[in-house]
């Protein structure tokens, strides 16, 4: 089904506002949304899916009109609280339309972090009393008309509905391109870090392509992967995983390799990590201003003064780097100091088309990692 037809049906219902967190399964939807409205009055890319639900609630309270909230199915977890305690018809009865990319759909090969979430997606929505309809390659215009008839009934009762989009369920001819002028690629940054940090350093890397690039950097050097915990899911929580390790392993340098979308998603973690003043903790933010792993849509990272934010949260040493020489200097300085560190490294948008994925399972990664830091 063309994404443009879905937008037509949405807007026939008088819905004019969209918010959410991008998903590669919803690329056709997201690219069409960006081509039509960009980011601004009619579209806000939220920090996380729960925040998007809150934003949709505010829009409804001000206008009387439901909003669209889009997300990957992993984001349902972030939205459970506002769905249950704010939107639900036993509380404020605020209608909303969720558009959800179905990663880990049973019977369709996907990455390990999506398997369980995929198995329970529709059951979870049923449990939340969110009536849901599936869009797949066979969904017709007539099916969509029937869905929206039911959606209108649910909206009239102050309830929420969801369109769950299977792989290939939506298409578009629109090809959005996202770019910036930063000189270093994320993969170059990862390789520099691998080559200029202590051999016994511990790494926790965030979900997405950064972890994939770290895995390949080790492969290319035949180093093994025992010192890296690859956070393949649980977006936004790598810093807390790294902090939990650093609090117990005070004789080892612990690096958290993070992304701007992930940091923004759960930004309160910066305050918690900074307040703990771990003198061997390095929080390294690779900032390309984009949700690049899931399509490239922008974050608000370019509007954030990360050095000021890190200092306000209690990090004791703050560095920034845009060029290779600046990154090398920062890494050299870090080796000679104690105290918590926040390092912001600017990156461009893009990755190799042949970028691989980890060939070890999450369980294998966990066991090797735990043996290394034991």
Order of alpha helices (4+ residues) and beta strands (2+ residues): alpha-beta-alpha-beta-alpha-beta-alpha-beta-alpha-beta-alpha-beta-alpha-beta-alpha-beta-alpha-beta-alpha-alpha-beta-beta-beta-alpha-beta-alpha-beta-alpha
